[in-house]
């Protein structure tokens, strides 16, 4: 329970600190120019993200990875919205297939760049599962 509480507290604290930095910078940027420009939100997010989420730890990794995945889906939707490609019902399947294609290529040819637990899971699913001497090994564990 203590670990969960500490992780939840750090997550909440980081988000609150980020919001404070972001909104403060937006106000300062707007006041310095007399109006808000489209780049202000990017600059404020960039600075806040570096200050608050720049430390490489488990909580920050989870938040940043979550955001990154949502950004990629958003970019795909933006392409549909702007008429650059596809229809909404085809966007996610393309996104899913590209994601899986890239991760499988990385696993086969540049495994060391993938996160450790992902490497382990993929090792078990795609390599170790090919080696078993009886059905029980296939279902419960593999002999490599």
Legacy VTK file of the C-alpha trace (Angstrom):
# vtk DataFile Version 3.0
C-alpha trace
ASCII
DATASET POLYDATA
POINTS 144 float
0.000 0.000 0.000
2.862 2.383 0.814
4.411 1.906 -2.655
1.063 2.608 -4.331
0.480 5.676 -2.171
3.977 7.048 -2.893
3.625 6.463 -6.644
0.182 8.106 -6.688
1.474 11.045 -4.674
4.481 11.541 -6.978
2.238 11.335 -10.047
-0.184 13.923 -8.623
2.614 16.199 -7.460
4.332 16.087 -10.847
1.114 16.935 -12.676
0.328 19.795 -10.295
3.857 21.184 -10.658
3.640 20.896 -14.445
0.278 22.709 -14.558
1.711 25.513 -12.417
4.752 25.962 -14.675
2.725 25.647 -17.869
0.020 28.149 -16.937
2.543 30.618 -15.497
4.606 30.512 -18.687
1.499 30.950 -20.839
0.578 34.076 -18.882
4.120 35.465 -19.098
4.399 34.771 -22.820
1.000 36.307 -23.547
1.780 39.417 -21.511
5.195 39.857 -23.126
3.655 39.946 -26.624
0.224 41.344 -25.841
-1.498 38.232 -27.234
-1.151 34.468 -27.263
0.459 32.799 -30.270
0.200 29.157 -31.333
3.787 28.489 -30.286
3.179 29.573 -26.669
1.563 26.286 -25.629
4.416 24.329 -27.218
7.117 26.433 -25.518
5.374 26.283 -22.122
4.884 22.519 -22.481
8.489 22.063 -23.550
9.863 23.929 -20.541
7.432 22.375 -18.066
8.014 18.898 -19.472
11.771 19.250 -19.155
11.640 20.586 -15.603
9.005 18.218 -14.227
9.258 15.057 -16.323
12.892 15.212 -17.425
14.101 12.833 -14.707
14.105 9.260 -15.984
12.156 7.309 -13.359
9.289 4.817 -13.431
6.493 7.321 -12.796
7.722 9.801 -15.397
8.290 7.031 -17.933
4.694 5.844 -17.555
3.286 9.350 -17.950
5.492 10.238 -20.926
4.874 6.917 -22.681
1.121 7.308 -22.175
1.260 10.810 -23.652
3.450 9.699 -26.537
0.989 6.986 -27.546
-1.897 9.465 -27.362
0.073 11.968 -29.448
0.648 9.401 -32.195
-3.062 8.544 -32.310
-3.857 12.277 -32.324
-1.485 12.869 -35.247
-3.167 10.061 -37.166
-6.590 11.614 -36.467
-5.286 15.040 -37.464
-4.287 13.633 -40.846
-7.829 12.348 -41.340
-9.343 15.625 -40.099
-7.241 17.623 -42.549
-8.028 15.269 -45.430
-4.440 14.153 -45.836
-5.268 10.457 -45.731
-7.858 7.826 -44.949
-11.147 7.694 -43.197
-11.535 7.506 -39.402
-12.361 3.790 -39.505
-9.087 3.030 -41.310
-6.804 5.184 -39.173
-6.537 2.930 -36.124
-5.893 -0.301 -38.042
-3.059 1.424 -39.908
-1.697 2.854 -36.655
-1.884 -0.583 -35.010
-0.187 -2.350 -37.905
2.655 0.181 -38.137
3.176 -0.003 -34.358
3.416 -3.806 -34.419
5.587 -3.797 -37.527
8.074 -1.420 -35.915
8.214 -3.219 -32.564
8.712 -6.620 -34.216
11.477 -5.209 -36.437
13.169 -3.653 -33.398
12.871 -6.926 -31.477
14.415 -8.976 -34.279
17.178 -6.566 -35.283
17.799 -4.027 -32.478
16.419 -5.679 -29.364
18.699 -3.772 -26.993
16.853 -0.492 -27.639
13.578 -1.872 -26.268
12.617 -1.588 -22.607
13.769 -4.564 -20.519
10.401 -6.037 -19.557
9.184 -5.746 -23.152
12.305 -7.599 -24.316
11.661 -10.354 -21.770
8.006 -10.743 -22.728
8.819 -10.817 -26.402
11.677 -13.279 -25.828
9.248 -15.648 -24.112
6.456 -15.239 -26.666
8.413 -15.259 -29.898
11.627 -17.185 -29.216
11.353 -19.413 -26.145
7.920 -20.658 -27.188
9.553 -22.376 -30.168
11.532 -24.671 -27.854
9.652 -27.243 -25.795
10.039 -30.957 -25.199
6.464 -31.741 -24.129
3.072 -30.046 -24.109
3.325 -29.088 -20.400
6.458 -27.043 -21.152
4.614 -25.237 -23.927
1.758 -24.261 -21.597
3.650 -23.448 -18.369
7.284 -22.829 -19.138
9.784 -23.256 -21.888
13.157 -24.946 -21.989
15.642 -22.829 -23.886
LINES 1 145
144 0 1 2 3 4 5 6 7 8 9 10 11 12 13 14 15 16 17 18 19 20 21 22 23 24 25 26 27 28 29 30 31 32 33 34 35 36 37 38 39 40 41 42 43 44 45 46 47 48 49 50 51 52 53 54 55 56 57 58 59 60 61 62 63 64 65 66 67 68 69 70 71 72 73 74 75 76 77 78 79 80 81 82 83 84 85 86 87 88 89 90 91 92 93 94 95 96 97 98 99 100 101 102 103 104 105 106 107 108 109 110 111 112 113 114 115 116 117 118 119 120 121 122 123 124 125 126 127 128 129 130 131 132 133 134 135 136 137 138 139 140 141 142 143
